Each structure stands twice: as structure tokens, then as C-alpha cells.
């Protein structure tokens, strides 16, 4: 009886005190960490949502890049940060890839994080210098005849796995060269270091519009709404090919539920605003917020999917 009374008292106290975590939150600046260089996909979207969240919650939301190891430096930093709501993470699809590819991480890609909301999902584009290849069929033919150097946002990123899957599916001889983020890969393409890149639209759509790069294909299974004239890999050189990625907002595991809810509501309000949703669409994504539970389940499912891809492609786990 005494045990039952104590248990009941604990529940009452927990219910009474739970909202206190979010009371007055935030009372100082909040950092949004990401694991890539300035100017890339993660950096652009982090800054896009930081401003409206700052206005909504009354404190600065400061974007802080921590590039390295395909985004894992940033993820490791966040996983081991205090779960008080002042260190957040702009997550990318590569977070799920890392959970499948690496056996030596100092964090678990699902269990060591709080998932606040998905922001958007998007495909990848196969981009080359203007005139280098007439189309994606010519690119693959060149890779079969010799060797095509291609760049990605880093080892273990979704861009990397997408390129490896394309190489495996088409039978081309593609040499992967990793960079620190999409911006680094794009600079390498423009500078002639690589022949093509696999990149998010954030980094290549504006360059394609200005004629600096050619978009040869998109990784989704049907034409992407913002680039209807760009053929799909599945319809050209890789039947059945369908890969997409995502962006989301997370935090260390253990973030109090009411702070999670407060951040979720502010982030969703930002994502669904006309200004942000229009820009996300222009960057090649589809605004698609989720509940914390839906987001967590999606990431866990993506880890499983990428495990299957890694097995099928034959990439050695690290």
C-alpha cells in the first residue's frame, strides 16, 4: 500500500512539475549545430529557420557549423551536449546513413537524439560542367570507357551513398572524391577537380539557372516539380532508381517533453510560413513537418533502408 501511495505521489509530482522545464525557455541564445561547411544545404536551411524561430521564441538562434566526417563531427557534438534545449542540430539524411555505415561512432543515430520535426525532403541532382556530357547516358558511357571522378558532400553522406548506388546500378567506373559539404563539392566541380557531383538542389539549382552547371538527372522516381525537364535516373540509366533525403531539427536525447513541444511548434510555424516554405521549395525541397514521433520513426526506418543499400552495393562498413 505504501509503495502504491509513493508511486502515485511521484506521478502527481511529475505531472505538476513537468511544465516548469519550458517555463521561461529559452532565456539565452540557442545554437543550431550542423556538420557541414558554410554555404551548403544544411547551413542554408538552418539559417532559413533560425530567424523565424528567434522571433517566435524571443532569443537568438545561432547557426554553428562543425564540419567533418560526413556530418558526424556535428552529430557527435550534439549527442554529448546538455539536453537543456540550448544545443540543437540541423539534421540531414546522412544522419541515417551514418547509423547504417559506421560501427565505430560514439553515438547511436536514433537512441542518442531527440527528434523535433522534419523540415523537408528532397532528391539529389547529378550535375556536371556545361557541355561536358550531352546527357546522363553519355556520362555513364564515359564512366564505362574510362573513369569519371565525382564529388560528394563527404564519406557516409546520403550524396555519397546515392552516387555509389548509381555506380553499382549502371556498372560505370566512378571514382569518389569526398568534400566538406555540398558547397565544397560544387566548388570542386566548377574548379575542374571532378567531372560531376551528386548534390542537393540547394547548391546547384541557382548555378543551373545561370548556366554554370548542367543538371543531367534527378534521383527521385519521377520528375521533380521544380525541375520538370530534368530526367530521372530511373527513366534513363538505372531502372527503378529512387533515392531521396531529408532535413530536420533535432537535439540531444533527454530533452524535456515540454521543451521539445515548444521547439516543435515554433519550428513548424516557421516551416509552414509563406516566406520559409517558398524558399524551401525554391531550394528543391518539399516542406513536410512531422511530429517528434513520426520523425523518429522515419529516421529509424531510413537507417534500416540504408543498411540494405550498403549490403546490396557492397560498401565496407567502417
VOPAGU-2260 file (C-alpha; in pm, 1 decimal, decimal comma):
REM VOPAGU-2260
SITE   aa  ch    i         X         Y         Z
SITE  UNK   A    0       0,0       0,0       0,0
SITE  UNK   A    1     280,0     240,6      93,3
SITE  UNK   A    2     459,2     159,1    -232,9
SITE  UNK   A    3     142,3     235,3    -429,1
SITE  UNK   A    4      98,1     564,0    -242,3
SITE  UNK   A    5     457,4     665,8    -313,1
SITE  UNK   A    6     421,7     572,0    -680,0
SITE  UNK   A    7     103,6     774,7    -706,4
SITE  UNK   A    8     268,7    1070,8    -535,3
SITE  UNK   A    9     561,4    1052,7    -778,2
SITE  UNK   A   10     324,4    1062,2   -1073,6
SITE  UNK   A   11     140,0    1361,0    -930,4
SITE  UNK   A   12     465,2    1545,8    -862,4
SITE  UNK   A   13     597,6    1466,7   -1209,4
SITE  UNK   A   14     277,5    1594,3   -1366,9
SITE  UNK   A   15     286,8    1907,9   -1158,6
SITE  UNK   A   16     649,1    1990,3   -1225,9
SITE  UNK   A   17     685,1    1881,0   -1590,7
SITE  UNK   A   18     571,7    2213,8   -1741,7
SITE  UNK   A   19     830,6    2400,3   -1535,1
SITE  UNK   A   20    1106,2    2297,0   -1775,7
SITE  UNK   A   21     962,3    2508,3   -2056,0
SITE  UNK   A   22     861,8    2797,0   -1831,0
SITE  UNK   A   23    1085,7    3086,3   -1929,3
SITE  UNK   A   24    1257,1    2882,2   -2202,2
SITE  UNK   A   25    1465,4    2999,9   -2376,5
SITE  UNK   A   26    1631,1    3260,2   -2155,9
SITE  UNK   A   27    1956,4    3283,9   -2354,9
SITE  UNK   A   28    2073,7    3215,3   -2712,7
SITE  UNK   A   29    2019,8    2873,6   -2871,0
SITE  UNK   A   30    2274,7    2710,6   -3101,5
SITE  UNK   A   31    2178,0    2514,5   -3412,3
SITE  UNK   A   32    2471,0    2285,7   -3493,2
SITE  UNK   A   33    2524,8    2117,3   -3827,1
SITE  UNK   A   34    2810,8    1902,1   -3950,6
SITE  UNK   A   35    2896,8    2069,8   -4280,5
SITE  UNK   A   36    3071,9    2376,6   -4415,1
SITE  UNK   A   37    2917,4    2722,8   -4452,7
SITE  UNK   A   38    2703,5    2781,7   -4760,2
SITE  UNK   A   39    2587,9    2424,6   -4817,6
SITE  UNK   A   40    2246,3    2264,5   -4790,9
SITE  UNK   A   41    2241,9    2221,9   -4411,7
SITE  UNK   A   42    2381,6    2569,0   -4346,3
SITE  UNK   A   43    2132,3    2737,9   -4578,7
SITE  UNK   A   44    1826,8    2569,0   -4429,1
SITE  UNK   A   45    1948,7    2611,7   -4070,9
SITE  UNK   A   46    1973,1    2986,5   -4125,3
SITE  UNK   A   47    1637,3    2985,6   -4300,9
SITE  UNK   A   48    1452,2    2854,9   -3994,3
SITE  UNK   A   49    1673,0    3022,0   -3731,3
SITE  UNK   A   50    1538,1    3372,7   -3789,7
SITE  UNK   A   51    1164,6    3297,7   -3754,8
SITE  UNK   A   52    1230,5    3073,4   -3454,6
SITE  UNK   A   53    1426,6    3357,7   -3293,3
SITE  UNK   A   54    1132,2    3591,0   -3347,6
SITE  UNK   A   55     884,0    3335,5   -3216,1
SITE  UNK   A   56    1075,4    3240,7   -2900,6
SITE  UNK   A   57    1243,5    3571,8   -2821,1
SITE  UNK   A   58    1608,6    3462,1   -2817,9
SITE  UNK   A   59    1872,9    3443,5   -3092,5
SITE  UNK   A   60    1904,2    3107,7   -3269,0
SITE  UNK   A   61    2266,5    3099,2   -3385,3
SITE  UNK   A   62    2383,2    2861,9   -3658,9
SITE  UNK   A   63    2720,1    2699,0   -3587,6
SITE  UNK   A   64    2888,4    2472,5   -3845,6
SITE  UNK   A   65    3104,3    2187,9   -3713,6
SITE  UNK   A   66    3215,5    2020,9   -4037,9
SITE  UNK   A   67    3390,4    1689,8   -4070,6
SITE  UNK   A   68    3349,1    1313,8   -4115,2
SITE  UNK   A   69    3043,1    1344,9   -4337,3
SITE  UNK   A   70    2849,5    1533,1   -4070,6
SITE  UNK   A   71    2943,3    1302,0   -3783,7
SITE  UNK   A   72    3153,0    1564,4   -3603,8
SITE  UNK   A   73    2842,4    1776,8   -3558,8
SITE  UNK   A   74    2624,3    1480,5   -3461,5
SITE  UNK   A   75    2878,6    1361,5   -3205,2
SITE  UNK   A   76    2894,6    1709,0   -3052,7
SITE  UNK   A   77    2516,9    1730,4   -3020,1
SITE  UNK   A   78    2477,7    1375,9   -2885,7
SITE  UNK   A   79    2710,7    1460,2   -2596,6
SITE  UNK   A   80    2567,1    1806,0   -2523,7
SITE  UNK   A   81    2345,0    1903,2   -2232,7
SITE  UNK   A   82    1980,0    1825,4   -2323,1
SITE  UNK   A   83    1851,6    2156,3   -2192,4
SITE  UNK   A   84    1731,5    2295,4   -2524,8
SITE  UNK   A   85    2022,1    2528,2   -2597,5
SITE  UNK   A   86    2206,8    2296,8   -2836,5
SITE  UNK   A   87    2001,9    2179,0   -3134,2
SITE  UNK   A   88    2100,7    2008,5   -3458,1
SITE  UNK   A   89    2005,2    2069,3   -3818,5
SITE  UNK   A   90    1993,7    1702,7   -3919,0
SITE  UNK   A   91    2032,3    1570,5   -4272,1
SITE  UNK   A   92    1957,8    1238,0   -4437,2
SITE  UNK   A   93    2322,3    1141,7   -4394,7
SITE  UNK   A   94    2248,9    1102,2   -4024,3
SITE  UNK   A   95    2058,9     783,3   -4112,4
SITE  UNK   A   96    2336,5     671,5   -4346,7
SITE  UNK   A   97    2591,8     709,5   -4067,4
SITE  UNK   A   98    2377,4     494,3   -3841,1
SITE  UNK   A   99    2399,0     218,9   -4101,8
SITE  UNK   A  100    2753,8     266,2   -4233,4
SITE  UNK   A  101    2967,7     324,5   -3924,5
SITE  UNK   A  102    3032,5      75,1   -3646,5
SITE  UNK   A  103    3277,4     297,9   -3459,9
SITE  UNK   A  104    3058,0     600,9   -3386,0
SITE  UNK   A  105    3048,5     741,4   -3034,5
SITE  UNK   A  106    2672,4     780,9   -3064,3
SITE  UNK   A  107    2364,2     590,6   -3173,9
SITE  UNK   A  108    2188,5     766,6   -3462,2
SITE  UNK   A  109    1844,9     707,5   -3307,9
SITE  UNK   A  110    1877,3     646,1   -2934,2
SITE  UNK   A  111    2110,8     938,4   -2855,6
SITE  UNK   A  112    1888,0    1209,0   -3005,9
SITE  UNK   A  113    1557,2    1383,0   -2957,1
SITE  UNK   A  114    1373,1    1428,5   -3285,7
SITE  UNK   A  115    1180,3    1755,9   -3301,4
SITE  UNK   A  116    1045,2    1776,3   -3657,1
SITE  UNK   A  117    1129,8    1700,4   -4014,5
SITE  UNK   A  118    1168,4    2017,9   -4220,6
SITE  UNK   A  119    1160,6    1897,9   -4582,0
SITE  UNK   A  120    1250,1    1613,8   -4813,0
SITE  UNK   A  121    1425,2    1636,8   -5148,2
SITE  UNK   A  122    1606,5    1437,8   -5418,9
SITE  UNK   A  123    1963,5    1471,6   -5540,8
SITE  UNK   A  124    2082,7    1601,7   -5874,4
SITE  UNK   A  125    2358,6    1466,6   -6096,7
SITE  UNK   A  126    2538,6    1782,9   -6210,3
SITE  UNK   A  127    2829,4    1839,6   -6449,7
SITE  UNK   A  128    3011,7    2132,1   -6606,7
SITE  UNK   A  129    2829,6    2283,5   -6906,6
SITE  UNK   A  130    2879,0    2079,9   -7222,1
SITE  UNK   A  131    3088,0    1808,9   -7056,8
SITE  UNK   A  132    2823,0    1543,8   -7127,6
SITE  UNK   A  133    2527,1    1565,8   -7361,6
SITE  UNK   A  134    2311,0    1373,9   -7114,1
SITE  UNK   A  135    2331,6    1123,8   -6829,4
SITE  UNK   A  136    2362,7     836,8   -7079,1
SITE  UNK   A  137    2680,6     999,9   -7213,3
SITE  UNK   A  138    2812,1    1035,4   -6857,2
SITE  UNK   A  139    2763,2     665,8   -6787,1
SITE  UNK   A  140    2916,4     573,6   -7124,5
SITE  UNK   A  141    3224,3     780,0   -7036,0
SITE  UNK   A  142    3246,6     602,6   -6699,9
SITE  UNK   A  143    3235,3     264,7   -6872,4
SITE  UNK   A  144    3505,3     365,7   -7121,3
SITE  UNK   A  145    3739,2     516,6   -6865,1
SITE  UNK   A  146    3697,0     672,2   -6525,7
SITE  UNK   A  147    3473,4     956,7   -6412,0
SITE  UNK   A  148    3574,0    1147,9   -6099,5
SITE  UNK   A  149    3279,0    1258,9   -5892,8
SITE  UNK   A  150    3238,0    1459,3   -5575,5
SITE  UNK   A  151    3000,6    1444,2   -5280,7
SITE  UNK   A  152    2937,7    1622,8   -4952,2
SITE  UNK   A  153    3156,0    1367,8   -4772,8
SITE  UNK   A  154    3205,2     999,6   -4694,0
SITE  UNK   A  155    2892,4     849,9   -4542,2
SITE  UNK   A  156    2658,1    1123,8   -4659,8
SITE  UNK   A  157    2339,0    1044,5   -4847,9
SITE  UNK   A  158    2500,1    1203,9   -5153,8
SITE  UNK   A  159    2787,3     954,9   -5125,2
SITE  UNK   A  160    2559,6     651,2   -5096,8
SITE  UNK   A  161    2341,7     778,7   -5382,2
SITE  UNK   A  162    2646,1     805,2   -5608,2
SITE  UNK   A  163    2773,3     461,7   -5508,1
SITE  UNK   A  164    2431,5     312,2   -5576,1
SITE  UNK   A  165    2425,5     481,6   -5917,8
SITE  UNK   A  166    2772,8     344,7   -5997,5
SITE  UNK   A  167    2672,1      -6,7   -5891,2
SITE  UNK   A  168    2344,5       5,3   -6084,1
SITE  UNK   A  169    2495,2     139,1   -6408,0
SITE  UNK   A  170    2824,0     -52,5   -6399,3
SITE  UNK   A  171    3028,1     262,4   -6455,6
SITE  UNK   A  172    3381,9     325,0   -6330,1
SITE  UNK   A  173    3324,5     618,6   -6094,9
SITE  UNK   A  174    3598,7     745,0   -5859,9
SITE  UNK   A  175    3456,2     909,4   -5548,3
SITE  UNK   A  176    3623,8    1220,8   -5403,8
SITE  UNK   A  177    3466,1    1348,1   -5079,0
SITE  UNK   A  178    3443,7    1713,9   -4975,1
SITE  UNK   A  179    3316,6    1901,2   -4670,5
SITE  UNK   A  180    2958,5    1961,8   -4773,2
SITE  UNK   A  181    2775,0    2032,1   -5097,7
SITE  UNK   A  182    2938,7    2374,0   -5126,2
SITE  UNK   A  183    3283,7    2213,4   -5128,3
SITE  UNK   A  184    3178,5    1960,6   -5390,7
SITE  UNK   A  185    3030,7    2234,1   -5610,1
SITE  UNK   A  186    3349,9    2440,0   -5585,3
SITE  UNK   A  187    3546,5    2132,2   -5691,5
SITE  UNK   A  188    3319,3    2082,7   -5992,7
SITE  UNK   A  189    3346,4    2445,6   -6100,7
SITE  UNK   A  190    3723,8    2431,1   -6049,9
SITE  UNK   A  191    3765,6    2120,7   -6264,9
SITE  UNK   A  192    3873,2    1885,2   -5985,2
SITE  UNK   A  193    3585,7    1645,3   -6055,4
SITE  UNK   A  194    3373,8    1560,9   -6359,1
SITE  UNK   A  195    3037,6    1551,1   -6187,2
SITE  UNK   A  196    2877,9    1574,7   -5843,5
SITE  UNK   A  197    2578,0    1433,7   -5660,3
SITE  UNK   A  198    2426,2    1730,8   -5481,6
SITE  UNK   A  199    2114,4    1868,2   -5318,3
SITE  UNK   A  200    1928,1    2133,7   -5512,8
SITE  UNK   A  201    2028,7    2395,9   -5257,8
SITE  UNK   A  202    2376,5    2403,1   -5406,7
SITE  UNK   A  203    2311,3    2351,7   -5778,0
SITE  UNK   A  204    1972,0    2488,0   -5883,5
SITE  UNK   A  205    2080,2    2852,0   -5894,4
SITE  UNK   A  206    2402,5    2756,6   -6076,1
SITE  UNK   A  207    2199,9    2558,2   -6329,2
SITE  UNK   A  208    1970,4    2855,8   -6385,3
SITE  UNK   A  209    2272,8    3077,2   -6455,1
SITE  UNK   A  210    2433,4    2822,4   -6688,1
SITE  UNK   A  211    2727,7    2735,1   -6460,9
SITE  UNK   A  212    2633,5    2366,4   -6439,6
SITE  UNK   A  213    2422,4    2117,8   -6633,9
SITE  UNK   A  214    2168,6    1904,6   -6448,0
SITE  UNK   A  215    2185,9    1559,9   -6606,7
SITE  UNK   A  216    1943,6    1365,1   -6387,4
SITE  UNK   A  217    1746,3    1359,4   -6062,4
SITE  UNK   A  218    1748,7    1070,3   -5813,3
SITE  UNK   A  219    1374,4    1055,4   -5747,1
SITE  UNK   A  220    1144,9     809,3   -5927,2
SITE  UNK   A  221     960,1    1080,7   -6120,5
SITE  UNK   A  222    1042,1    1430,5   -6246,6
SITE  UNK   A  223    1087,8    1676,9   -5962,0
SITE  UNK   A  224     823,8    1954,6   -5963,4
SITE  UNK   A  225    1074,9    2241,3   -5970,0
SITE  UNK   A  226    1284,3    2082,2   -6249,3
SITE  UNK   A  227    1033,6    1901,3   -6473,3
SITE  UNK   A  228    1272,5    1892,0   -6771,3
SITE  UNK   A  229    1547,7    1706,1   -6583,3
SITE  UNK   A  230    1515,6    1329,7   -6649,4
SITE  UNK   A  231    1518,0    1073,9   -6369,9
SITE  UNK   A  232    1791,4     815,8   -6324,9
SITE  UNK   A  233    1518,9     550,9   -6322,5
SITE  UNK   A  234    1390,3     650,7   -6666,1
SITE  UNK   A  235    1736,8     665,7   -6822,6
SITE  UNK   A  236    2033,6     464,9   -6694,7
SITE  UNK   A  237    1918,1     298,2   -6370,2
SITE  UNK   A  238    1569,9     141,4   -6386,8
SITE  UNK   A  239    1386,1     153,2   -6053,6
SITE  UNK   A  240    1626,8     407,3   -5901,6
SITE  UNK   A  241    1456,1     614,5   -5630,9
SITE  UNK   A  242    1651,7     796,7   -5359,8
SITE  UNK   A  243    1553,0    1099,3   -5155,7
SITE  UNK   A  244    1688,2    1271,3   -4848,0
SITE  UNK   A  245    1555,2    1498,2   -4578,4
SITE  UNK   A  246    1633,6    1780,4   -4337,7
SITE  UNK   A  247    1511,8    1802,6   -3980,3
SITE  UNK   A  248    1561,2    1958,0   -3639,4
SITE  UNK   A  249    1691,3    1751,0   -3350,4
SITE  UNK   A  250    1857,2    1774,3   -3010,2
SITE  UNK   A  251    2037,5    1550,4   -2761,0
SITE  UNK   A  252    1841,5    1262,0   -2609,7
SITE  UNK   A  253    1671,5    1354,4   -2284,3
SITE  UNK   A  254    1530,9    1690,0   -2394,1
SITE  UNK   A  255    1226,3    1752,2   -2170,5
SITE  UNK   A  256     899,4    1679,8   -2349,3
SITE  UNK   A  257     754,9    2026,4   -2298,5
SITE  UNK   A  258    1066,0    2195,6   -2440,1
SITE  UNK   A  259    1051,5    1952,4   -2732,7
SITE  UNK   A  260     688,9    2053,1   -2787,9
SITE  UNK   A  261     771,8    2423,6   -2766,2
SITE  UNK   A  262    1052,6    2390,1   -3020,5
SITE  UNK   A  263     837,4    2170,6   -3244,5
SITE  UNK   A  264     556,0    2425,7   -3253,1
SITE  UNK   A  265     794,8    2713,6   -3327,8
SITE  UNK   A  266     975,3    2517,0   -3599,4
SITE  UNK   A  267     653,5    2402,7   -3768,4
SITE  UNK   A  268     519,8    2758,5   -3762,6
SITE  UNK   A  269     840,6    2869,4   -3937,2
SITE  UNK   A  270     832,8    2585,7   -4192,8
SITE  UNK   A  271     468,8    2649,7   -4281,2
SITE  UNK   A  272     512,0    3025,7   -4314,2
SITE  UNK   A  273     485,6    3152,9   -4669,1
SITE  UNK   A  274     835,6    3300,7   -4666,8
SITE  UNK   A  275    1012,5    2983,8   -4549,4
SITE  UNK   A  276     801,8    2732,0   -4742,4
SITE  UNK   A  277     853,4    2930,4   -5062,8
SITE  UNK   A  278    1229,6    2931,5   -5011,6
SITE  UNK   A  279    1241,7    2561,3   -4923,0
SITE  UNK   A  280    1056,1    2486,6   -5246,2
SITE  UNK   A  281    1290,1    2711,8   -5445,1
SITE  UNK   A  282    1583,1    2518,0   -5297,1
SITE  UNK   A  283    1442,3    2196,6   -5439,8
SITE  UNK   A  284    1262,2    2059,6   -5134,5
SITE  UNK   A  285     908,0    1986,2   -5023,2
SITE  UNK   A  286     819,6    2138,4   -4682,8
SITE  UNK   A  287     697,8    1841,4   -4476,3
SITE  UNK   A  288     696,5    1884,1   -4096,1
SITE  UNK   A  289     630,6    1578,7   -3879,2
SITE  UNK   A  290     552,9    1513,8   -3515,0
SITE  UNK   A  291     852,1    1413,5   -3299,0
SITE  UNK   A  292     727,5    1053,1   -3300,8
SITE  UNK   A  293     682,3    1044,1   -3678,3
SITE  UNK   A  294    1025,4    1196,9   -3733,2
SITE  UNK   A  295    1195,5     946,8   -3502,4
SITE  UNK   A  296    1020,5     654,6   -3674,2
SITE  UNK   A  297    1121,6     788,1   -4017,1
SITE  UNK   A  298    1488,8     814,0   -3917,5
SITE  UNK   A  299    1487,3     463,3   -3769,4
SITE  UNK   A  300    1328,2     334,5   -4090,5
SITE  UNK   A  301    1589,5     513,0   -4301,3
SITE  UNK   A  302    1871,7     350,4   -4101,4
SITE  UNK   A  303    1718,2      12,5   -4188,9
SITE  UNK   A  304    1683,1     108,3   -4557,2
SITE  UNK   A  305    2042,9     229,7   -4585,8
SITE  UNK   A  306    2165,3     -88,6   -4416,3
SITE  UNK   A  307    2001,0    -279,8   -4700,8
SITE  UNK   A  308    2153,9     -47,8   -4963,9
SITE  UNK   A  309    2502,4     -81,6   -4812,9
SITE  UNK   A  310    2468,3    -459,7   -4821,5
SITE  UNK   A  311    2347,5    -458,3   -5182,5
SITE  UNK   A  312    2617,7    -218,9   -5305,6
SITE  UNK   A  313    2890,9    -399,0   -5113,7
SITE  UNK   A  314    3031,7     -98,6   -4928,6
SITE  UNK   A  315    3256,2    -195,4   -4637,8
SITE  UNK   A  316    3128,0     -69,9   -4303,8
SITE  UNK   A  317    3372,7     140,7   -4107,7
